[in-house]
């Protein structure tokens, strides 16, 4: 029958001066190598998070100004409350690149907006056009308040 060595709790947690030393079979070269590999692994894993992406503006200043004005009218689908001009999301960066590409291809602002609406829906526009049920939703609160005031005034 084999006996297993199970150290006592006292032996595990005792703080002798000898317990903080490096064991003799592990040299400082090995520890140094482990630290180097750990640092290399950390840098390799976190490097993409620190990548800097630059957005190249259009060379024509008028076209770039047109692109900036268009950026302010397109809603970021990630942030929902911001225009892609203000957003730092990856999707907003991709949309800015897409809009610049379309402008360089000679497309009009309306063609670019139509393309984005066909791809992302009406919510991509910062100011959605009023049509259909939207009119009813905007007018309904005023109707309810008006009818309530009319009923209260009639009762008195």
C-alpha distance (Angstrom), angle and dihedral (degrees) to the residues before:
residue distance angle dihedral
X1 . . .
X2 3.80 . .
X3 3.73 122.2 .
X4 3.78 120.9 -139.1
X5 3.76 119.5 -144.5
X6 3.80 109.8 -125.8
X7 3.79 112.6 178.8
X8 3.74 117.5 -139.7
X9 3.79 122.2 -113.9
X10 3.78 89.1 -111.3
X11 3.80 91.7 55.2
X12 3.81 92.7 49.1
X13 3.79 96.7 50.8
X14 3.79 102.1 35.0
X15 3.78 113.5 118.2
X16 3.75 108.6 -143.3
X17 3.77 120.3 161.9
X18 3.79 88.2 -116.0
X19 3.82 94.8 60.3
X20 3.83 93.4 66.8
X21 3.76 95.2 55.3
X22 3.76 124.5 97.4
X23 3.80 111.8 -100.6
X24 3.81 113.5 -107.2
X25 3.81 94.0 -117.3
X26 3.84 91.0 57.7
X27 3.78 111.7 66.1
X28 3.77 128.4 -160.1
X29 3.81 89.5 -107.4
X30 3.80 89.9 62.2
X31 3.80 92.5 49.1
X32 3.80 90.4 47.0
X33 3.82 90.3 50.9
X34 3.84 91.5 49.4
X35 3.80 90.5 50.6
X36 3.83 90.8 50.0
X37 3.80 92.4 49.9
X38 3.82 91.4 46.7
X39 3.80 90.9 52.1
X40 3.81 91.3 46.9
X41 3.81 90.7 49.9
X42 3.82 91.7 48.5
X43 3.81 92.6 50.0
X44 3.81 92.2 46.0
X45 3.79 92.9 51.4
X46 3.81 97.0 44.3
X47 3.82 98.5 39.0
X48 3.84 96.1 88.8
X49 3.81 89.6 53.2
X50 3.80 90.1 60.0
X51 3.78 96.5 45.1
X52 3.77 112.7 131.3
X53 3.75 115.8 -138.7
X54 3.74 117.9 -164.6
X55 3.74 123.2 -159.9
X56 3.74 111.8 -140.9
X57 3.80 112.9 -140.5
X58 3.77 122.0 -136.8
X59 3.80 111.4 -91.0
X60 3.81 92.9 -129.2
X61 3.85 107.0 78.4
X62 3.82 93.1 -151.4
X63 3.81 91.8 52.3
X64 3.81 91.0 46.9
X65 3.81 90.6 51.0
X66 3.82 88.7 49.8
X67 3.81 89.0 51.0
X68 3.82 91.5 50.4
X69 3.81 91.2 50.8
X70 3.81 89.0 49.9
X71 3.83 90.8 48.7
X72 3.79 88.5 58.6
X73 3.83 91.9 56.5
X74 3.81 97.1 49.7
X75 3.83 119.4 82.9
X76 3.79 120.8 -136.3
X77 3.79 108.4 -118.5
X78 3.81 91.6 -149.9
X79 3.83 99.4 47.3
X80 3.85 95.9 32.6
X81 3.79 93.3 -166.9
X82 3.79 98.9 57.1
X83 3.74 134.9 70.7
X84 3.79 115.8 -121.9
X85 3.80 86.6 -111.3
X86 3.83 90.3 69.2
X87 3.80 99.7 31.2
X88 3.80 124.3 99.9
X89 3.81 94.5 -165.3
X90 3.79 119.4 125.2
X91 3.80 91.5 -121.4
X92 3.81 90.4 53.9
X93 3.80 90.0 51.6
X94 3.81 89.7 50.3
X95 3.81 91.2 49.0
X96 3.81 91.2 50.3
X97 3.81 89.2 51.8
X98 3.82 90.3 47.7
X99 3.81 92.5 50.2
X100 3.79 92.1 48.5
X101 3.81 89.4 50.0
X102 3.81 91.7 51.0
X103 3.81 91.4 48.0
X104 3.80 90.4 51.4
X105 3.82 88.4 51.1
X106 3.80 88.3 57.9
X107 3.80 100.3 -109.1
X108 3.80 120.5 152.7
X109 3.80 124.1 -117.8
X110 3.81 91.1 -107.5
X111 3.83 92.0 51.8
X112 3.81 90.1 51.1
X113 3.81 92.0 48.1
X114 3.81 91.0 47.5
X115 3.80 90.0 51.4
X116 3.82 92.3 50.2
X117 3.83 92.0 45.7
X118 3.82 90.8 50.8
X119 3.78 89.4 51.1
X120 3.84 102.6 38.5
X121 3.82 105.3 16.7
X122 3.82 131.7 -119.6
X123 3.81 91.6 -53.1
X124 3.81 90.4 75.1
X125 3.82 89.9 74.1
X126 3.79 117.2 80.6
X127 3.82 90.1 -143.3
X128 3.77 108.9 38.7
X129 3.81 115.5 -156.0
X130 3.81 116.7 -106.3
X131 3.77 111.2 -117.0
X132 3.78 139.7 137.0
X133 3.78 115.1 -16.2
X134 3.82 93.7 7.3
X135 3.83 91.0 76.2
X136 3.80 91.0 53.7
X137 3.81 92.0 49.0
X138 3.82 91.7 52.1
X139 3.80 95.8 44.9
X140 3.83 97.7 41.5
X141 3.87 98.2 78.5
X142 3.81 91.3 51.6
X143 3.81 90.7 48.7
X144 3.81 91.6 50.2
X145 3.82 92.2 49.6
X146 3.82 91.3 45.8
X147 3.80 93.5 49.5
X148 3.83 91.0 46.1
X149 3.81 91.6 52.3
X150 3.81 90.2 47.2
X151 3.85 91.7 52.1
X152 3.82 92.4 46.9
X153 3.81 92.0 47.9
X154 3.82 91.1 47.9
X155 3.82 92.9 52.3
X156 3.78 93.7 55.4
